[in-house]
Amino acid sequence: MKNHFALVTGASSGIGLEFAKQLAKRGYNLLIVSNVKEINEAAEEIKGLEDKGVSGLEVIPLQMDLGKQDSARELYEYTRAEGIEVEVLVNNAGVYHDKDILDDSEAFTGLIMNLHMYTPAMLCYLFGQEMKARRKGYILNVCSVTSKMAAQRLGTYGSTKAFLSHFTRALHIELCTYGVHVTDVSPGAVDTGLFSIPNWVTKTGKCLGIIASPKMLVRRALRALFWGCSKATIPTIFWRVLCFIILLIPTCVLRLIRRLGLF
């Protein structure tokens, strides 16, 4: 078996690509997965980091749709066929949106539920079995601060991330005595180009601590993972206060906001 492999899903850009880069700098060979062909370009970009200690490491790009029900088993079988031993699993693949539940298509609803719940849970189950047997391994699940926001337009996204967050906490406790570390990172807004906002707004948000940079997010997340923490403390004071306020808002007020067309 090839040792010290890190598997990162959704690694073609943004947070996933940054996870791959920083894990490579830590000396891990990489299996990076995405549903788009740009995953090959991401692999070349990582290989180009020779001055950052990446020289000689293996980077395997794999284009695969993780939104399918059987994708976790397919990915697991791929690693077994290729003799890849996964020491670090980063479940990052996902899709973001804020939209009314019934305005989504049936196909998209199935996709987001598979990407945020079924696939990462099954990857944890399959690779977690091997890690438990080896008594060594690391699993990082990228959740979201919206997992604490039961509000309109975030019904599907926030709820699926809430499942992943609760699942991660339970798995952390179950595997902590087997030398396997499981960590939840639940960021707020991250500067990945996902949001269509002007550059000056992004810069202001980063200065105020409202928007995190991928490098900072990933650095803190990996530090928490390798230290064996159950959660990576990413959300700033702004997001913590916002979550607290939203939890205090009664349903009648949320209904009023909807009737007024504010959100």
N, C-alpha and C positions, 0 to 999 in steps of 0.2 A: 504493500500500500504506500502511496505517496503521502508523507506526513505534512502536518502544519498547513492544511488548506482552509481557507475562509470562503464561505459561500455567501454571496451578497445578491439579493434579488432587487430588481428595479435599479440596476446599476449603470444604466446608459447615460445618466445625467444627474444633476442636482445632488441631493443628500446621498443617494446610493453610490454615485461615482466617488464622492468624497470619502465615504466609508471604505470603499475599495482602495483608494489611494493611501489613506492612513493605515489601513491594515497591511498593505504592501510595505510601507515604511517600517512597520513593526516586524517584518520578516516573513509574512505569510504568503504562500502561493495562493492564487485566487481562481475561483470559479464564479464568474459574474454572469448574471441572467437578466434578460429583458425581452419584451415582446417586439422590440423594434430593431432594425438592422444596424442602428447606430451603436449597438453594443460592441460591434467590431472596432469602431473608431475609439470607443472608450478604452478597449483593451490596448490599442496602440498608444493612446495617451498615457496610460499607466506604465507601459513598458518604456516610455520615453523619460521616465523619472529616474534615470540612471544615477544622476548626481545626488539623489535623495536616498540611496541605499537599496534601490529596487533591482539593480542589475543582477541577473542570474535567476530571478524568480520566475515561476511559471504563471502565466495569466491566460485562462481559458474562457473565451466568450461563448455564450450559449443563447441563441434566440429561441425563446419558448414562451407560449402564452400561459401565464400562471392563473388566468381567470377561468380555466376549465376545471371541472370537478376532479379529473384524474391527474392533474398536472403535478401534484405533490408526489404521488407514487411514481410518475414518469421521471421526474427529476431525481428522485432517490435511486431508482433503478439505473439511471444514467451514471451516477457516481459509483455505484457498485460495479457496473460493467467496465468503467474506466479505471478502477482501482483507486479512487479518490477518497481519502479519509477526511471527513469534515470535522475540524476542531472548533471552528467558529461559524455560527449560523446567524446571519443578519436578515431578518424578515422586514424588508423595506418597501417592497412593491405595493402600490396602491393607486387610487385615483381620488382626486379631491373635487367636491362640488358643494354648492349650497343651493338646494332646490327643493320644492315641495315634493313629498314622497310620491304622490299620485301623478305628478307631472313627469316623472322618470319613466322610461320605457321598461318593459318587462326584462329585456335583454340586459339593460344597464343595471337594473336592480340585482339581477343574478350575478352579474360581473362584480359589483362592489362587495356583495356578500361573500363571494368566493375569494376575492383578493384580500379582503380584510379579516375574514374569519376562517373559512374552511381550509384554504391552502396553507396559511401560516401555521394554523393549529396542527394540521397533518404533517407539515415539515418538522415542527417541534416534536411530534410524536415519533416519527420515523427516525430522525437523526438523534433525538433525545434518547432513544433506546440504546443506540451505539455508544453515546457519550456516557450514559449511566453504567453500561457494562465496562467501559474503559476507566470509569471514575475520573473523567476529565472532559471538559467541554464548556463552551460558552454560547449562549443564545441571547440575542438582542432583538426585541420586537419594537418596531417603530409604531407607537400608538399616536395619540393626539390629545391636546388640551381640551378639544371638543368632546372627549369622552365623558366630561363632567357637565356638558351643556345639553340638557334635554329641552331643546327649543325648536321652533319652527325653522324650516329650511335646512336644518342640520339633523333631521330625524334619522335618515339612513346612514349618513357619514358618521355622525357622533355615536350612534348606537352600535355600529359595527366596530368602531374603535374602542368603545366601552367593553364589548365582549373581549377583544384582544388584550386590553389592559387587565381585566379581571382574570383572564386565563393565564396571563404572564405571572401575576402575583401568586396564584395557586401553584403554578409549575415551579416558581422560584422556591417556594417552601418545600415542595415535594422532593426536589432534587438537591437541596442544599447540603444534605448529608452524604451525597455521592460524588462530591467534587465538581459538580456541574453548576455553573453560574448562569442565572436567567435574569435579565434586566429589561425593564420597561422605560423607554424614553418617550415622553409626551410633550413635544414642542408646540409652541404657538405658531405665529407666522415666521417663515424662514425665507431668506432671500435666494430663491431658486428660479425666479422668472415665472413662477406659476401664476402669480397675480398680475393682472394687467393694470399696473399703476405707474405713474411717472417716476423717473429716476430720483427726483428731488424728494418725493414722498418716501421712497425706499431709504434714501440716505438719512432723512430725518428720523424715520422709524428706527433705524439701526443706532443712531446717536442716542435716542431716548430709551433704547433697550426694548422696544416693542417688536422689532424684527430682528431675528438672530441670523448670523452668518452661518453657512453650512460648515465651515471649518471649526468654528467655536462649538457648534452643536455636536458635531461628530467627535471632537476632542473630548468633550465632557462625557458624552455617551460611552465612549470606549473606556475612559478612565473608570467610570462607574461599573462597567461590565467586568473589567479585569480586577477590580477591587471587590467584586462579589456583592455589589449593592442591588437592592430590588428595584430601585428607581434611579434614573439620572435626573438630577435637579436642573432642568433646563428653563422652564417658564420663569420670566422675570416677575418682579413685583406687580407690574401692570397686568399680566395674565392671571396671576394668582388672585388679585383683587377683582378682576373681571369675572372669574369663575365663581368667586364667593358671592358677588352681587347677583349673578344670574341664578344661582341656587336659591337666593332669597326671594326672587320675583315670583309672586303667586300666579297661578294659571290664568286667573281672571284678567290680570294685567297683560299677559302675553296675548290673550284673546283680543283685548282692546287694541293692542299694537297692530294685530293682524287686521282688524276691522278698519283701522285708520290707514291701512296700506303702508305702514312705516317699515315693516320687515316681514 
